[in-house]
């Protein structure tokens, strides 16, 4: 529906209600400015909204009972089998719960969104299924993905499988815990300020924050355009590379991705040859007698 701009009389009444005194010449200039904005909105109404494919049918799954979810890492359980014979066939995958999976509830760690069920698959979900992965469910993430710990999700603590008195780190807390526990082979994580790297380190797995725009963020709950990343988490570097090959590359929808973006053969790059590699060491990061992250907020 076209947006109608205000008349001079309507603007005069509005200005008077705020104690502003404008003559008709000033009000006419404001009318012209508002009309230009209205034209922009009208143009947006003419554009067709892009749709994301949902090619593989699935059942709605279920919320696991606490006794079946001792780490608190699963938000939702399901089983969506991907294409036969792909590079990720027989790989079990968890999806961080800030990423849309059609027909499967998505909470993003907060009760505010509880009950929301996406109708589309995020680009990374489609690519994983096309590559043959089996999605086993949604992994708990921290409340709105805003914590580096694992204590802020409204579903409760996510516990480190190596020591359940300790934190997994966050915000991809469930993803890291499920990989470390061997419940899945790999998981999608999300990273703005360490949300893949922190839980991967604390749980002893591999996690990669890809370069900006390499993996499309389409269909994931955003925090801020210049910070949002999705990336692989896995038990091995080889599986991280394999997953990255499946999900990287432009999708034509994510404005983070530049026109010349291309993915690389990441698995082939794992030669084990470190000759010529130069490492920088942050001196201030070593030498402390006490570890500030040795204990978590999580109680037994």
N, C-alpha and C positions, 0 to 999 in steps of 0.2 A: 504494500500500500504506500503510495507517495506521501512524503512528509510535507505538510503544509506549514509554511512560515507564518509568523505572526504579522498582524497588521500594525500600522502606526498607532492606531487607537489602543490596541491591546498592549503594545509596548509602553504607551503613555501611562496606562493604568498600572502596569507592573512597576514602572519607574516611580510613580507616586507612592506606591505601597512601601517602597524602601526609602522614601524621603528624598528621591533624586529629582532634579528639575532639568529636563531636557526639552529643547525646542524641536519642532518638526523636522528641521534639517538634520539634527543629530540623530533623531529616531529613524529617519530615512536611511542614514548610513548604516545603522545597526540592522535594519531590515535587509539591506543588501548583503551584509556579512552573513547573516543567518541563512539567507536564501542560498548562498554558495555552499554552506555546510549541508543544507537540505538536499541540494543536487548531488553531493557526494554520497549521502545515504541512499538516495534514489538509485544511483549507479550500482551500489552494493546489492540492492534488491534485485537488480537485473542479472547478476552473476549466478551461475549454477554452482551450488555447493558440491565439492568433490566427494565421492563416496569411496569407501575402502571395501575390498572384496571379502566376503565370508564364503570360502569355497568348500570347506570341510565341515560336515554336520557334526554336532556334538550334543551330549546330554548335559543338563544343568549342573551335575555334580552335587556336592554336599559340603557342609561345614563340619570338619572333623571334631569328634568329641575330645575333651582334654586328655583322656587316657590313651587316645590314638595320636596325640600331638604333644609328646612330653617336652619338646623343646619350645613349644609355642611358636614354631616357625611357619606352619601352614595356616593361611587364612581360609583357603578353599581347596578342596580336592576334586579332581576330575580326571578324565583320560581322553585326550584328543590325539588320535594317531595321524601322523603325517603321511606323505606320499611314500610309496614303496621304493626301496632301492636308492634313496638319496644319500648324500654324503653324511647326513646325521641320522641315518636309520639306526635303530636300536639305542639311540641316545635319549635318556630321560631328562626332561627339562622342567624347571620351575620358572615362572614368570613373576617378577616383582609386581606387587599389587598397586603400582601406579601406572600400569600398562594395560590397555584395553584388550580383553579377550571376549569376543562376542558371546553373549548368553551366559557369561560367568560373572558373578557379582564382583564388584571392585570397591574397596573401602579406602585405599590410600592411607591406611593407618588411623583414620579418624572416624568417629561415630557420626560426624556431620554428613558423610557420604554413604553411610550404611544403608543398604537397600538399592543402591544404584547398580544397574545392570547394563553394560555397554551393548550396543547393537552392531559394532564394527570390530574388526581385528586391527590392532596396530600393525604398521608395516613390518616390524621385526617379527611379530607373531606369524603373519602370512609367510614370510621368508623361512622361518624355522620349520613350519609345517610343509612347505614346498620342498625343503631339503630333507624331509623324512623324519624329523624329530617327533617324539611323543611328549606332549605337554601333560604333566601330572598335576598341575594346579597352580594356585597363586600363592606366592611367598609373602609373609607379613613384611611390611615396611614401617618405618617410624612415622609418627603423626605428621602428615603432610610432607614427609621426607625431610624434616628440618632438624634432625638430631644425628650426632655422631655416635650416640650410644644405642642401647637396645632396650630402653625402658619407657619409651613414650608412645608406643602404639596403644590405641584404645582396646585392643584385644589382649593386652598384657605383655609381660616380659618375653623377650626372645633369649634363650639360654645358649651358651657356648657348649657345643657337644663334647669338647675336650675337658671341660670343667663347668658343671651347670651352676656353679656359684659365680661365674664370671660372665661378662658381657660379650656379645659377638661384635660390638661396634655397629655403626649404622651409616646411612639409613637403610642400606640394602641388607638388613639384619637377617631376615628369614632366608634370603637367597644364599648368603654365606653359610648359615648354619646347616641348611639342607645339603649343600654340596659337601661340607666338611663331614657330615654324618653319613654320607654315602647314600642318602635317600634319592638323590638325583645325580646325574653325571655333570650337569652344567646348569647355569641359571642366567637369566637376564637380570642385570643390575642397573641402577641409575646413579649418576654421579653429577653433583653440582660443586660441592666443596670437599670431596673425599668419600662420598657415599658408596662407592665401589671399593676404593683402595683401603679404607679403614677396616671394614669388616673382613675383607680378604686377608689382610695382614693379621688381624686378631684371631682368625679361625684357621690360619695356616693353609690357605688355598691360593689360587691364582686369580687375579682380577685385573682388568684393563680398562682404564678410562681412555677411549679412543680420541684421536684428534678431533677438534670441533667440527661437527657437521658430517663426519665420515659415516656414522650410523644414523639413519633417519629417526627423528623423534616423533614422527607422525603417529598420533593415537596414544601418546603418553601424557600424563598429567604434568603440566609445566610448572616450573618455578620462575625462571627468567630466561629469555631467549638466548642471551649470550653465554649462559652457564649450563644449560641443559645438555646432558649426554646420556645415552644408553650404551651399555657395553657388556662383554662376556665375563662370566665368573665360572671357574671350572677347577677340577681337581688337578689338572696338569696344564702346562703351557701349551702343549700340542692341542688339547681340546679347546683352549681359549682361542688359538689361531684358527682352528676348524670352525668354531662358532662365528668368529669375526668374518671369515670368508662368506658365511651364509647370510649375515645380516647387514654387511657394509654395502655402500654404494647409493647413488641418488635414487629417490623415488618420485621426483617431480612435484612433490607437495611441500616438503620441508624447506622453509626459507633459509635455514642455516646452511644449506648445501649449495656450494657454488657450481657454476655451469661446467667447469672442467674436472669435477670430482671423479676420481676413479679408485676402485678398490685394487688391492694387490694380492698376489699369491702368498698369503701369510704363512701357510703351512710349509711351503717350500723354503721360506726364509729361515726356518728353524734348523740351521745347519750345525749348531753347537760350536761354531768357530767364533771366538771372541777376540781374535787378533785385530789390533788396531782400534779396539773399543776404548774410549776415554771416559773415565768416571770422575765425577766431582763428589767430594765428601764435605758435608756441612759440619764443620768442627763443633759448632754449638749444640749439635744434636747428639753428642756422645760424651761420656765421662761422668754422667750423673750417677750418684750412688743409689738413688732411689728411682724406681720407675713410677711415673705419675699415672700410668694406666694399668698397673699390675693388679688392681682390684676393681671390680665393677660395682654398680649400684644394685645389682641383682642379688636378692637374698636366696638362700637355699629354701 
